[in-house]
Amino acid sequence: MLRSELIARLAEENPTLKAREVERIVDVIFDEIAAALERGDRVELRGFGAFSVRKR
C-alpha cells in the first residue's frame, strides 16, 4: 500500500476529516515512528509488528 492509498482509505473511512487533515495525521505518525527509531527506541504496533534499528 502506498502512502497516498493509505491517506485515501483513511479519508474514505472518516468522512468528517478532510484529505489534507488525514495527510497531516499520517505525516505526524510516520515522523514520530522515525524519530523514535532515530533515538534507538523500539516501536511496537500491536497486531502489526515491531520495529527497531540494528547495526550490521
C-alpha positions in Angstrom: 0.0 0.0 0.0 1.3 3.4 -0.9 1.2 6.4 1.4 -1.3 8.1 -0.9 -3.5 4.9 -0.8 -3.4 4.9 3.0 -4.4 8.5 3.1 -7.3 8.0 0.6 -8.5 4.9 2.5 -8.4 6.7 5.9 -10.2 9.8 4.4 -12.9 7.5 2.9 -13.5 5.7 6.3 -13.5 9.0 8.2 -15.8 11.4 6.2 -15.7 14.0 8.9 -12.0 14.6 8.1 -10.7 16.3 5.0 -8.0 14.6 3.0 -5.5 17.3 4.0 -6.2 16.6 7.7 -5.7 12.9 7.2 -2.5 13.5 5.3 -1.2 15.6 8.2 -2.1 12.9 10.7 -0.3 10.3 8.7 2.8 12.5 8.4 2.8 13.1 12.2 2.6 9.3 12.8 5.4 8.5 10.4 7.5 11.3 11.7 7.1 10.1 15.3 7.9 6.5 14.3 11.1 7.7 12.5 12.1 9.9 15.4 11.7 7.0 17.9 13.8 4.8 15.7 16.5 7.5 15.4 16.6 7.7 19.2 17.2 4.0 19.2 13.8 3.2 20.7 11.8 0.1 19.7 8.4 0.9 18.0 5.6 -1.7 18.5 2.4 -1.5 16.6 0.3 -4.2 18.2 -1.3 -6.6 15.7 1.1 -5.4 13.0 4.7 -5.7 14.1 7.7 -4.3 16.0 10.5 -2.1 14.5 14.0 -1.4 15.8 17.3 -0.3 14.3 20.1 -2.8 14.4 23.8 -2.3 13.4 25.2 -4.7 10.9 
